[in-house]
Amino acid sequence: MQHRPRGGRRAKGLGEDVLEALQYANVGQGILAGFSILFCAMILDRIVQGGRK
């Protein structure tokens, strides 16, 4: 059973944007969402690497 907030609304993640772009062949949306995920990963990597030094 999947938990859903009251009112049937839920947060939309970046992965859903990529999936939606692939389903509807929306290249621009897919590229933008992909770069957003990449940017988040780069920032997380810098934070983790900074903690090790």
PyMOL commands that place a pseudoatom at each C-alpha (Angstrom):
pseudoatom trace, name=CA, resn=MET, resi=1, chain=A, elem=C, hetatm=0, pos=[0.000, 0.000, 0.000]
pseudoatom trace, name=CA, resn=GLN, resi=2, chain=A, elem=C, hetatm=0, pos=[1.398, 3.343, -1.055]
pseudoatom trace, name=CA, resn=HIS, resi=3, chain=A, elem=C, hetatm=0, pos=[1.113, 6.224, 1.422]
pseudoatom trace, name=CA, resn=ARG, resi=4, chain=A, elem=C, hetatm=0, pos=[-0.442, 9.350, 0.002]
pseudoatom trace, name=CA, resn=PRO, resi=5, chain=A, elem=C, hetatm=0, pos=[-0.869, 12.664, 1.768]
pseudoatom trace, name=CA, resn=ARG, resi=6, chain=A, elem=C, hetatm=0, pos=[-4.376, 13.905, 2.483]
pseudoatom trace, name=CA, resn=GLY, resi=7, chain=A, elem=C, hetatm=0, pos=[-6.197, 15.265, -0.496]
pseudoatom trace, name=CA, resn=GLY, resi=8, chain=A, elem=C, hetatm=0, pos=[-4.479, 12.870, -2.917]
pseudoatom trace, name=CA, resn=ARG, resi=9, chain=A, elem=C, hetatm=0, pos=[-1.624, 15.295, -3.566]
pseudoatom trace, name=CA, resn=ARG, resi=10, chain=A, elem=C, hetatm=0, pos=[2.009, 14.322, -3.445]
pseudoatom trace, name=CA, resn=ALA, resi=11, chain=A, elem=C, hetatm=0, pos=[5.332, 15.931, -4.193]
pseudoatom trace, name=CA, resn=LYS, resi=12, chain=A, elem=C, hetatm=0, pos=[6.600, 15.512, -7.730]
pseudoatom trace, name=CA, resn=GLY, resi=13, chain=A, elem=C, hetatm=0, pos=[10.256, 14.545, -7.922]
pseudoatom trace, name=CA, resn=LEU, resi=14, chain=A, elem=C, hetatm=0, pos=[12.786, 15.181, -10.660]
pseudoatom trace, name=CA, resn=GLY, resi=15, chain=A, elem=C, hetatm=0, pos=[12.665, 11.532, -11.672]
pseudoatom trace, name=CA, resn=GLU, resi=16, chain=A, elem=C, hetatm=0, pos=[9.009, 11.914, -12.546]
pseudoatom trace, name=CA, resn=ASP, resi=17, chain=A, elem=C, hetatm=0, pos=[9.877, 14.855, -14.808]
pseudoatom trace, name=CA, resn=VAL, resi=18, chain=A, elem=C, hetatm=0, pos=[12.378, 12.682, -16.670]
pseudoatom trace, name=CA, resn=LEU, resi=19, chain=A, elem=C, hetatm=0, pos=[9.877, 9.826, -16.972]
pseudoatom trace, name=CA, resn=GLU, resi=20, chain=A, elem=C, hetatm=0, pos=[7.166, 12.185, -18.213]
pseudoatom trace, name=CA, resn=ALA, resi=21, chain=A, elem=C, hetatm=0, pos=[9.543, 13.671, -20.780]
pseudoatom trace, name=CA, resn=LEU, resi=22, chain=A, elem=C, hetatm=0, pos=[10.434, 10.203, -22.055]
pseudoatom trace, name=CA, resn=GLN, resi=23, chain=A, elem=C, hetatm=0, pos=[6.790, 9.137, -22.263]
pseudoatom trace, name=CA, resn=TYR, resi=24, chain=A, elem=C, hetatm=0, pos=[5.755, 12.174, -24.281]
pseudoatom trace, name=CA, resn=ALA, resi=25, chain=A, elem=C, hetatm=0, pos=[9.011, 12.592, -26.257]
pseudoatom trace, name=CA, resn=ASN, resi=26, chain=A, elem=C, hetatm=0, pos=[9.554, 16.060, -24.797]
pseudoatom trace, name=CA, resn=VAL, resi=27, chain=A, elem=C, hetatm=0, pos=[13.280, 16.514, -25.375]
pseudoatom trace, name=CA, resn=GLY, resi=28, chain=A, elem=C, hetatm=0, pos=[13.633, 19.937, -23.770]
pseudoatom trace, name=CA, resn=GLN, resi=29, chain=A, elem=C, hetatm=0, pos=[11.937, 18.897, -20.540]
pseudoatom trace, name=CA, resn=GLY, resi=30, chain=A, elem=C, hetatm=0, pos=[14.034, 15.715, -20.399]
pseudoatom trace, name=CA, resn=ILE, resi=31, chain=A, elem=C, hetatm=0, pos=[17.308, 17.587, -20.832]
pseudoatom trace, name=CA, resn=LEU, resi=32, chain=A, elem=C, hetatm=0, pos=[16.364, 20.183, -18.210]
pseudoatom trace, name=CA, resn=ALA, resi=33, chain=A, elem=C, hetatm=0, pos=[15.307, 17.540, -15.679]
pseudoatom trace, name=CA, resn=GLY, resi=34, chain=A, elem=C, hetatm=0, pos=[18.426, 15.477, -16.414]
pseudoatom trace, name=CA, resn=PHE, resi=35, chain=A, elem=C, hetatm=0, pos=[20.705, 18.441, -15.813]
pseudoatom trace, name=CA, resn=SER, resi=36, chain=A, elem=C, hetatm=0, pos=[18.824, 19.212, -12.599]
pseudoatom trace, name=CA, resn=ILE, resi=37, chain=A, elem=C, hetatm=0, pos=[19.522, 15.698, -11.321]
pseudoatom trace, name=CA, resn=LEU, resi=38, chain=A, elem=C, hetatm=0, pos=[23.167, 16.000, -12.390]
pseudoatom trace, name=CA, resn=PHE, resi=39, chain=A, elem=C, hetatm=0, pos=[23.515, 19.353, -10.606]
pseudoatom trace, name=CA, resn=CYS, resi=40, chain=A, elem=C, hetatm=0, pos=[22.026, 17.929, -7.389]
pseudoatom trace, name=CA, resn=ALA, resi=41, chain=A, elem=C, hetatm=0, pos=[24.394, 14.951, -7.566]
pseudoatom trace, name=CA, resn=MET, resi=42, chain=A, elem=C, hetatm=0, pos=[27.399, 17.243, -8.065]
pseudoatom trace, name=CA, resn=ILE, resi=43, chain=A, elem=C, hetatm=0, pos=[26.465, 19.360, -5.053]
pseudoatom trace, name=CA, resn=LEU, resi=44, chain=A, elem=C, hetatm=0, pos=[25.947, 16.283, -2.865]
pseudoatom trace, name=CA, resn=ASP, resi=45, chain=A, elem=C, hetatm=0, pos=[29.311, 14.927, -4.011]
pseudoatom trace, name=CA, resn=ARG, resi=46, chain=A, elem=C, hetatm=0, pos=[31.053, 18.202, -3.092]
pseudoatom trace, name=CA, resn=ILE, resi=47, chain=A, elem=C, hetatm=0, pos=[29.419, 18.173, 0.336]
pseudoatom trace, name=CA, resn=VAL, resi=48, chain=A, elem=C, hetatm=0, pos=[30.450, 14.569, 1.004]
pseudoatom trace, name=CA, resn=GLN, resi=49, chain=A, elem=C, hetatm=0, pos=[33.984, 15.100, -0.326]
pseudoatom trace, name=CA, resn=GLY, resi=50, chain=A, elem=C, hetatm=0, pos=[34.342, 18.273, 1.737]
pseudoatom trace, name=CA, resn=GLY, resi=51, chain=A, elem=C, hetatm=0, pos=[33.428, 16.376, 4.876]
pseudoatom trace, name=CA, resn=ARG, resi=52, chain=A, elem=C, hetatm=0, pos=[36.238, 13.883, 4.318]
pseudoatom trace, name=CA, resn=LYS, resi=53, chain=A, elem=C, hetatm=0, pos=[39.004, 16.474, 4.070]
for i in range(1, 53): cmd.bond("trace and resi %d" % i, "trace and resi %d" % (i + 1))
show_as sticks, trace
zoom trace
